[in-house]
């Protein structure tokens, strides 16, 4: 899961193309991050 302050569509697409299985932008919501982590399992 990539966690970054970059939130433009091009940034998200780049991250996913680099192999990230998730992309979340700062500030991070703890519940959202946990849900993304849980979804990986």
Gaussian input, Z-matrix of N, CA and C with variables (Angstrom, degrees):
# hf/3-21g

backbone

0 1
 N
 C     1     B1
 C     2     B2     1     A1
 N     3     B3     2     A2     1     D1
 C     4     B4     3     A3     2     D2
 C     5     B5     4     A4     3     D3
 N     6     B6     5     A5     4     D4
 C     7     B7     6     A6     5     D5
 C     8     B8     7     A7     6     D6
 N     9     B9     8     A8     7     D7
 C    10    B10     9     A9     8     D8
 C    11    B11    10    A10     9     D9
 N    12    B12    11    A11    10    D10
 C    13    B13    12    A12    11    D11
 C    14    B14    13    A13    12    D12
 N    15    B15    14    A14    13    D13
 C    16    B16    15    A15    14    D14
 C    17    B17    16    A16    15    D15
 N    18    B18    17    A17    16    D16
 C    19    B19    18    A18    17    D17
 C    20    B20    19    A19    18    D18
 N    21    B21    20    A20    19    D19
 C    22    B22    21    A21    20    D20
 C    23    B23    22    A22    21    D21
 N    24    B24    23    A23    22    D22
 C    25    B25    24    A24    23    D23
 C    26    B26    25    A25    24    D24
 N    27    B27    26    A26    25    D25
 C    28    B28    27    A27    26    D26
 C    29    B29    28    A28    27    D27
 N    30    B30    29    A29    28    D28
 C    31    B31    30    A30    29    D29
 C    32    B32    31    A31    30    D30
 N    33    B33    32    A32    31    D31
 C    34    B34    33    A33    32    D32
 C    35    B35    34    A34    33    D33
 N    36    B36    35    A35    34    D34
 C    37    B37    36    A36    35    D35
 C    38    B38    37    A37    36    D36
 N    39    B39    38    A38    37    D37
 C    40    B40    39    A39    38    D38
 C    41    B41    40    A40    39    D39
 N    42    B42    41    A41    40    D40
 C    43    B43    42    A42    41    D41
 C    44    B44    43    A43    42    D42
 N    45    B45    44    A44    43    D43
 C    46    B46    45    A45    44    D44
 C    47    B47    46    A46    45    D45
 N    48    B48    47    A47    46    D46
 C    49    B49    48    A48    47    D47
 C    50    B50    49    A49    48    D48
 N    51    B51    50    A50    49    D49
 C    52    B52    51    A51    50    D50
 C    53    B53    52    A52    51    D51
 N    54    B54    53    A53    52    D52
 C    55    B55    54    A54    53    D53
 C    56    B56    55    A55    54    D54
 N    57    B57    56    A56    55    D55
 C    58    B58    57    A57    56    D56
 C    59    B59    58    A58    57    D57
 N    60    B60    59    A59    58    D58
 C    61    B61    60    A60    59    D59
 C    62    B62    61    A61    60    D60
 N    63    B63    62    A62    61    D61
 C    64    B64    63    A63    62    D62
 C    65    B65    64    A64    63    D63
 N    66    B66    65    A65    64    D64
 C    67    B67    66    A66    65    D65
 C    68    B68    67    A67    66    D66
 N    69    B69    68    A68    67    D67
 C    70    B70    69    A69    68    D68
 C    71    B71    70    A70    69    D69
 N    72    B72    71    A71    70    D70
 C    73    B73    72    A72    71    D71
 C    74    B74    73    A73    72    D72
 N    75    B75    74    A74    73    D73
 C    76    B76    75    A75    74    D74
 C    77    B77    76    A76    75    D75
 N    78    B78    77    A77    76    D76
 C    79    B79    78    A78    77    D77
 C    80    B80    79    A79    78    D78
 N    81    B81    80    A80    79    D79
 C    82    B82    81    A81    80    D80
 C    83    B83    82    A82    81    D81
 N    84    B84    83    A83    82    D82
 C    85    B85    84    A84    83    D83
 C    86    B86    85    A85    84    D84
 N    87    B87    86    A86    85    D85
 C    88    B88    87    A87    86    D86
 C    89    B89    88    A88    87    D87
 N    90    B90    89    A89    88    D88
 C    91    B91    90    A90    89    D89
 C    92    B92    91    A91    90    D90
 N    93    B93    92    A92    91    D91
 C    94    B94    93    A93    92    D92
 C    95    B95    94    A94    93    D93
 N    96    B96    95    A95    94    D94
 C    97    B97    96    A96    95    D95
 C    98    B98    97    A97    96    D96
 N    99    B99    98    A98    97    D97
 C   100   B100    99    A99    98    D98
 C   101   B101   100   A100    99    D99
 N   102   B102   101   A101   100   D100
 C   103   B103   102   A102   101   D101
 C   104   B104   103   A103   102   D102
 N   105   B105   104   A104   103   D103
 C   106   B106   105   A105   104   D104
 C   107   B107   106   A106   105   D105
 N   108   B108   107   A107   106   D106
 C   109   B109   108   A108   107   D107
 C   110   B110   109   A109   108   D108
 N   111   B111   110   A110   109   D109
 C   112   B112   111   A111   110   D110
 C   113   B113   112   A112   111   D111
 N   114   B114   113   A113   112   D112
 C   115   B115   114   A114   113   D113
 C   116   B116   115   A115   114   D114
 N   117   B117   116   A116   115   D115
 C   118   B118   117   A117   116   D116
 C   119   B119   118   A118   117   D117
 N   120   B120   119   A119   118   D118
 C   121   B121   120   A120   119   D119
 C   122   B122   121   A121   120   D120

   B1=1.4548
   B2=1.5149
   B3=1.3127
   B4=1.4523
   B5=1.5285
   B6=1.3121
   B7=1.4601
   B8=1.5222
   B9=1.3260
   B10=1.4571
   B11=1.5206
   B12=1.3082
   B13=1.4644
   B14=1.5263
   B15=1.3225
   B16=1.4706
   B17=1.5197
   B18=1.3312
   B19=1.4593
   B20=1.5238
   B21=1.3112
   B22=1.4602
   B23=1.5303
   B24=1.3205
   B25=1.4601
   B26=1.5310
   B27=1.3207
   B28=1.4649
   B29=1.5273
   B30=1.3277
   B31=1.4672
   B32=1.5227
   B33=1.3297
   B34=1.4644
   B35=1.5284
   B36=1.3226
   B37=1.4669
   B38=1.5262
   B39=1.3277
   B40=1.4631
   B41=1.5280
   B42=1.3221
   B43=1.4571
   B44=1.5152
   B45=1.3132
   B46=1.4550
   B47=1.5295
   B48=1.3184
   B49=1.4706
   B50=1.5249
   B51=1.3168
   B52=1.4630
   B53=1.5193
   B54=1.3210
   B55=1.4563
   B56=1.5171
   B57=1.3220
   B58=1.4622
   B59=1.5257
   B60=1.3104
   B61=1.4636
   B62=1.5177
   B63=1.3136
   B64=1.4510
   B65=1.5117
   B66=1.3099
   B67=1.4594
   B68=1.5193
   B69=1.3099
   B70=1.4595
   B71=1.5233
   B72=1.3256
   B73=1.4602
   B74=1.5215
   B75=1.3177
   B76=1.4641
   B77=1.5148
   B78=1.2906
   B79=1.4597
   B80=1.5285
   B81=1.3024
   B82=1.4590
   B83=1.5209
   B84=1.3180
   B85=1.4586
   B86=1.5291
   B87=1.3141
   B88=1.4642
   B89=1.5279
   B90=1.3159
   B91=1.4663
   B92=1.5300
   B93=1.3208
   B94=1.4650
   B95=1.5265
   B96=1.3262
   B97=1.4586
   B98=1.5242
   B99=1.3219
   B100=1.4633
   B101=1.5197
   B102=1.3265
   B103=1.4630
   B104=1.5270
   B105=1.3189
   B106=1.4629
   B107=1.5236
   B108=1.3195
   B109=1.4636
   B110=1.5231
   B111=1.3209
   B112=1.4665
   B113=1.5294
   B114=1.3231
   B115=1.4601
   B116=1.5294
   B117=1.3191
   B118=1.4633
   B119=1.5177
   B120=1.3051
   B121=1.4730
   B122=1.4961
   A1=107.11
   A2=115.73
   A3=121.14
   A4=108.37
   A5=116.37
   A6=122.43
   A7=107.63
   A8=116.60
   A9=120.83
   A10=111.04
   A11=115.71
   A12=120.15
   A13=111.23
   A14=117.14
   A15=121.10
   A16=108.78
   A17=116.10
   A18=118.76
   A19=114.33
   A20=117.31
   A21=120.09
   A22=109.48
   A23=116.08
   A24=120.14
   A25=111.29
   A26=117.05
   A27=119.75
   A28=111.50
   A29=116.98
   A30=120.94
   A31=110.79
   A32=116.42
   A33=120.35
   A34=110.97
   A35=116.33
   A36=120.48
   A37=109.79
   A38=117.10
   A39=121.27
   A40=109.91
   A41=116.92
   A42=120.69
   A43=112.47
   A44=116.59
   A45=120.10
   A46=110.39
   A47=117.03
   A48=120.27
   A49=112.03
   A50=116.86
   A51=120.60
   A52=111.93
   A53=116.86
   A54=120.45
   A55=115.22
   A56=117.61
   A57=119.53
   A58=109.01
   A59=116.30
   A60=120.73
   A61=110.97
   A62=116.15
   A63=122.45
   A64=108.81
   A65=116.55
   A66=121.55
   A67=107.08
   A68=116.44
   A69=120.83
   A70=107.77
   A71=115.89
   A72=119.50
   A73=111.17
   A74=113.97
   A75=121.73
   A76=108.86
   A77=121.11
   A78=125.71
   A79=110.41
   A80=115.28
   A81=122.18
   A82=110.25
   A83=115.17
   A84=121.05
   A85=106.61
   A86=117.18
   A87=121.79
   A88=112.36
   A89=117.67
   A90=120.71
   A91=110.82
   A92=116.75
   A93=120.36
   A94=110.58
   A95=116.96
   A96=120.56
   A97=110.42
   A98=117.98
   A99=120.91
   A100=110.92
   A101=117.67
   A102=121.04
   A103=110.85
   A104=117.27
   A105=120.62
   A106=110.88
   A107=117.01
   A108=120.85
   A109=109.92
   A110=116.88
   A111=121.01
   A112=111.37
   A113=117.23
   A114=121.33
   A115=112.10
   A116=117.58
   A117=120.83
   A118=112.43
   A119=116.80
   A120=120.29
   A121=112.58
   D1=126.41
   D2=178.99
   D3=-92.10
   D4=128.21
   D5=178.89
   D6=-119.45
   D7=117.39
   D8=-172.29
   D9=-150.91
   D10=165.22
   D11=175.15
   D12=-88.48
   D13=-9.16
   D14=-179.64
   D15=-78.44
   D16=119.84
   D17=-173.90
   D18=-124.99
   D19=13.72
   D20=176.30
   D21=-75.41
   D22=153.63
   D23=179.78
   D24=-56.49
   D25=-41.56
   D26=-179.53
   D27=-62.46
   D28=-34.68
   D29=177.46
   D30=-67.16
   D31=-43.57
   D32=-179.88
   D33=-64.67
   D34=-43.35
   D35=178.95
   D36=-62.79
   D37=-43.89
   D38=178.66
   D39=-58.49
   D40=-46.85
   D41=-179.10
   D42=-59.64
   D43=-43.81
   D44=-179.48
   D45=-67.47
   D46=-36.90
   D47=178.03
   D48=-69.16
   D49=-21.93
   D50=177.22
   D51=-81.51
   D52=-5.17
   D53=175.91
   D54=110.58
   D55=2.19
   D56=177.78
   D57=-64.10
   D58=137.00
   D59=178.16
   D60=-92.32
   D61=-3.13
   D62=176.90
   D63=-162.83
   D64=158.58
   D65=-178.24
   D66=-142.67
   D67=125.33
   D68=-179.51
   D69=-136.43
   D70=140.91
   D71=-177.64
   D72=-105.26
   D73=152.56
   D74=177.92
   D75=-78.72
   D76=148.93
   D77=-4.16
   D78=-69.64
   D79=141.93
   D80=-175.05
   D81=-85.75
   D82=131.16
   D83=171.98
   D84=-88.54
   D85=120.11
   D86=-174.36
   D87=-57.39
   D88=-40.47
   D89=-179.06
   D90=-66.57
   D91=-39.94
   D92=178.42
   D93=-65.51
   D94=-43.90
   D95=178.73
   D96=-61.66
   D97=-44.29
   D98=179.38
   D99=-62.51
   D100=-39.88
   D101=178.70
   D102=-63.27
   D103=-39.77
   D104=178.15
   D105=-66.99
   D106=-39.81
   D107=177.35
   D108=-63.93
   D109=-45.71
   D110=179.73
   D111=-61.22
   D112=-35.83
   D113=-178.38
   D114=-68.53
   D115=-19.78
   D116=179.21
   D117=-74.60
   D118=-21.71
   D119=-176.66
   D120=-85.01

